[in-house]
Amino acid sequence: MKANPYETPSELIEQDPRSSSTRTAAQRHVRMALLIMLLPAAYNFVCFNFSPSFDQIEFPNRSLYRMANLIGFGLIAAAVWWFGLTLFEFVTRGIHSIVARKSKLAEWQRELYSNLQRAPGLAIPGAVLWAVWVLAFYQLQIKFYLVSVPVAIAAHLLAAWLYLPLAYQWFQIERHARQNST
């Protein structure tokens, strides 16, 4: 899709959501959600790597395995910090290219950025759920499926509060674009 050569530069900047303040705010919200989720992730890391059951497993070098886990933890956190929003934008482009024929990608991205404002607020109960799972599994020694199934259901319902409204808004954008094109 080519830009209109007769548009003023301010209109071109407004069309590109990647240069907008809403994208910057979305980046900040993704990073805040990451920081919130790092707390239960660190709790999980410590409980996994320093649990008595970990010490019972036969490893040639436990400290090397722990170091690899720590490096992986850091790399994943850094990847989400630097590329989390880019991944959301990539998924948005993919979905848009498959299902949207009339609407503009920029409108979808603006809606994504707007929806990500809720990410830190949803990360708080998500972090609590994760911490409850870690506590129940590692400290209270509750069986894996007994604790994982209800926590997973609750976590997926929580995530749906983020992606279902977004999917609905994308549907509305596409529907409105189709109605205006006929």
N, C-alpha and C positions, 0 to 999 in steps of 0.2 A: 504494500500500500504506500503510495507516494504522498508527501505532504503537499498541500495546496500552495503554489508559489505566490499567490496573491494575499496570503494571510500575513498579518503583522507578526514580528518576532515575539511579541508577548503572547499571542495566541499559540504559537508553536511551542513555547516553553510550557504554557498551560496544558497543552495536549500531551506532552511527554511526562508521564507520572514519575519517571525515575529521577527527575530533577526537582521534584516538588517537596514541599515541607511535610506533606502527608507521608511520603516515603521515608523521610528522615525520622518522623515520629514512629512509623511502623518498625523501623530498624531498632529504635530505642525500646519499643514494647517487646519485640522478640528477645532482645538482650536482657530486659528486666525479667521476663518469664524464664529465661535460661538461668539467671542468677538465683531465682527462687527455687528452681528445680535442682540446682547444684547442691542444696542442703541435704535433701533426702538421697541424692545420688552419692554424696560423700558418706553418708550414714550407711548406705547399702554397700559401698566399697569397703569400708572398715569392717562391717559385720561379715562380709563374704571372705575377705582376705585374712582375717584374724579370728575366725571362728574355730572352735575345737574340731569340727568336722573337716575343715580345710587342712588342718595339721595331720589328720589321719590318712589323707590321700597320699599315695606314693608318688612323689615327684622327685626327679633327680636334683632339682635345685629350686626350693620354694621361694627363696628371695628373688631369683631371676623371674619366676612366674609373677610374683607380686609387683616387681618393677615393670614388667610388660603390661600388667593390668593398669598400673598408675599412668604409664605413658599413653595407653589407649584411652583412658579416662580424660587425660589432658588434651589429646588430639581431637577427641570427639567434642569436648567443650569448646576448644578453639575453632573447630570447623563450624559449629552452630553459631558461635559469636560472630565470625567473619562472613559466613555464607548461608546462615539460616534464612534470611529474607530472600536471598537469591534463589534458594531452593523452592521457597513458596512461589516466587515469581515464575520459575521454570515450570512448576506443576500447573500454575495458572495458564501459562502459554500453551502447554500441552492439552489441557482440557478445552481451552478456547479453540484451539486448532481443530479439535475433533468435533465439538458440538455446536460451536457458534459460527454461523455463516453471515450474519448481518451486523452484529454488534462489533464495536471496536475493542481491541485488547486494552487500550488505555482506560476505558471505562471499567473493565473487569479488574484491572490492577488498582485503580482508585478504590473500588469496593473492597478489595483484599486489604489494602492499607487501612481503610476505615475499620474493617472487622478485626484487625489485629490489635486494636486498642483494648479489646477484652482479654487478650492473652495473659497479661500479668495477673489480672483478677481471677482468671480460671486456673492459673498456675498455682495459686495458693491452696485451694482445696485439692488440686492434683498432687501437690507436694505432701499434703497431709495424708492423702490416700497411700502414697508410696511409703511414707514413714510408718503408717499403720501396718502395711504389708511387711516391711522389714522387721518391725517390732514383733509382729505375730509369728513370722516364720523363723527368724533367728533367735530372738530372746525367749519367746513363749513356746517355741518348738511346735507350733500348730502345723498340721500336715499341709503340704504344698497346695493341693487342689482345694482343700477346705478354706484356705485363706485367699487363694489366687482368684477363684471364680467370682466371689462377690466383689472383691476389690477391682477386678478387671471389668466387670459389668458397670460398676459405679464410675470407673475411669473413662470408659467408652461413652457413657451417657454425658459425662462432663465435657469430653472432647466434642461431642455432637452439638453442644451449645455454641461452639465456635464455627464448625464447618456447615451445619445445616442452614443457619441464617445466611451464610455466605453463598451457598449453593442456591438458595431461594432468590437472593438478590441478583446473582448471575442469570438465573432463569428469567427474572423480570426484565433485566437489561436486554437480553436477547429477544424476549417476547415484544418489548416495546420497539426495538429496532426492526423487527419483522413487520409489525403493524405499520410503522412509518414508511417502510420501503414499498408497500403495496398501494 
